[in-house]
Structure formats: C-alpha cells, structure tokens
Amino acid sequence: MWNFLRGLLVVACFSPCLVVQADDWPQWGGPKRDIIWRETGIVDKFPTDGLLPRVWSTPIGEGYSGPAVANGRVYITDFQRDERQERVLCLDSKTGEILWKHAYPVVYRISYPAGPRSTPVVDNGLVYTIGAMGDMFCFDAKSGEAQWKKNFVDEYDTNIPIWGMVASPLVRRDQLITLVGGDNALVVSFDKTTGKELWKSLNDPEVGYCPPVIFSIHGKEQLIVWHPRAVSSLNPDDGKVNWEVPFRVRAGLTVPMPRQLGNRIFVTSFYNGSRMLEVAQDGKSAEVVWQGKSNSELPQNTDGLHSIMPTPVLTDSHIYGVCSYGQLRCLDVQTGERIWESAEATGKDRWWNAFLVPHEDRYFIHNEQGDLIIA
C-alpha cells in the first residue's frame, strides 16, 4: 500500500501543469481539512493518450503519509529500513530538489512496519510531524531546524496502536491538537510554538487512527474526536467534553475522518458500518439519527458503507464512499439506504481502497492499483 500513497506525491508533482492558480495543501484534508479541491483551471478530462506530463520525480523511502504542500515546498516523511530511521524531507515543489531532511532513529514494534503514517502540518513558518512510534517534532519550515520534540511513549506512557500512530495533528490558533494516548490523554493540546501542554482530555486504552477535526455547529466550534469507544465532542479551548455518543468499533478501526453536514456528523468503520449523528441546538448532546444494520464487513452482509481508510464525501443528498471490499457506494444521506454500487473504479477485494476528492461537478479518484480517475 505504501506505493499507492507514495503515488499521491507524484500526483502533486503534476499540479503545476494542471492548475492555473493552485492553493497550498498544508495539512491532511487540505486548507480547510475537508478534502475539497478548490483550485481553478483544473482539467476535466485526460489527454487522448491518457498520460499527464511528469514535471519531476524524486525517490524517497517507505511510508504511508501524504505530502503537505505550502509556500513552494513539499513536506513528507519516510522510513529508511537499513538505517532504521524515520525521516522528514522538504522538497522544492517546482523541481523536486531535496532542500533539507531530518533523520532520527526508530525501532518499530507495530504491524506493517513500512514507515510513518501521519501527514505533516505546515503553519506560520513551522512544520509538525508525527512518526509511527509517537515521535512528534516541530521544525522551522525553511531551515529544517528542530524547534521542539515530544515522544509520546516516554512522556505519556502511550500504548502505541498495532498499526502505529496515524492521526495527523490539527492546528487551531496557538494550539497543536493531536491524539496521544496515555492516562486521561487520548487527545492533547500543545502550544504550537513551544510544545508546552495546554490541556489533555479523554481516557481510553485504545487511541485509534482518526484525525481530530473541528466543526462549527450551531455557531460554536466543536472538536470532534472519534476513538474506538465513542464519538466525542470537546471544547477546543479547554478540552472539556460537550457530549459523547458510544460507538465501540472492532480492532480500534476508527480511520476515516468524521464528515459534517449542517448539524449532523457521519462516521464509518470497516467492521461496524456507519452512523449519522445529530447535534442538539445547545451543542451539549447528540443522538443517532440512523445507523447501518450490519456488524460484518463481508460483502454479502454490508448494507451501507463500511470504510476502512478512505474518508467519504457528503453532499446535501448523498454519501459517496468505498466499502470493505472495494465497492464504490452511494447512500441516501437522510436514511443511509444504499442507492447504487460499482466496482469499476476500484476493483473488488478485501481491504481495497480508493480516495475521492471532489472538485466542482467532478470527482478525482485515486485507487490502490495506482489509477487516477476523473468521474
């Protein structure tokens, strides 16, 4: 799978040829953390020969993380197996030249030990990274000089999940918010400049893999943390819990980011399927509006959407996502009922994935076979 995710870097390299005015993509999910492509001048079909011109390519090591692009630079992490090191790399977005790199030793005690998972975050001249074993760094984005660092195991006694630390951190004002783990520290807010802990919240032995996200609901910011025990809403100022809706998932597989539609929040998991939540007017409670009927990922049993990795796309009327065996599915957003499914864009086998990014009236789909599709 790491070859698939490394392919995301190649797609980014094509951007100068495709885009008249390109926005930065400084974090997981893009500028607004909502996985929507808003640039102008994007192609709506491929050349007749099906090929896009390659601007550059730069060999890097193993890994699962996506690139972050900001201020003419590309930031990505990798793993050097022989040296047993994770690295943070900064490349020139126009040429692919490596401008700086930072390596540090790591011993993997996880499944699929093929590199870091978390996508870097770039903000106000700083770049933040998290390694698979819980090494978090803050670098000067221009020079690569480390400003501060944390090790989750040493400082919080984190129990590293079986597939490593995955969730990409979130910047809000002067805060860097991320999943950590440990006693009453499932999620921690740090001062983004100094690394000082500002607050910590939630207690769950399993961290999960889902990136935290902030939604404005009824005019108030809510920090949504989906972990293996529940969907939790926190006050991002102090970490106090607004509400929780229990949703225990098998194997801790909280991976796709929650999606917002007005005062509703949608989550989906590989084994346990999907749920649509609705937040009360006062923002202090939420309830399940509808949920899938199956707790099995087998294709003959899945009634709605059982995503393992790809974050689905929500519109006012539909939900689009990839199910447990690679099925591209469309659900009714009001009821969760399946409207259609197709294996044409993804293939159909256990764990198969494809990532969807909407742009105006089209969707860019990148599947695990390395195909880039415009639909």
Secondary structure, DSSP 4 states (H G I P E B T S, - for coil): -HHHHHHHHHHHHHHHHH-SBPPPB-STTTTTTS-----BS--SS--TTS-----------B--PPPEEETTEEEEEEEETTTTEEEEEEEETTT--EEEEEEEE----SSS-SS--PPPEEETTEEEEE-TTSEEEEEETTT--EEEEEEHHHHH-----TT---PPPEEETTEEEEE--STT-SEEEEETTT--EEEEE---S---SPPPEEEEETTEEEEEEEETTEEEEE-TTT--EEEEEE---GGG---SPPEEETTEEEEEETTTEEEEEEE-TTSS-EEEEEE-S----STTT--S---SSPPPEE-SSEEEEE-TTS-EEEEETTT--EEEEE-TTT--STT--EEEEEETTEEEEEETTS-EEE-
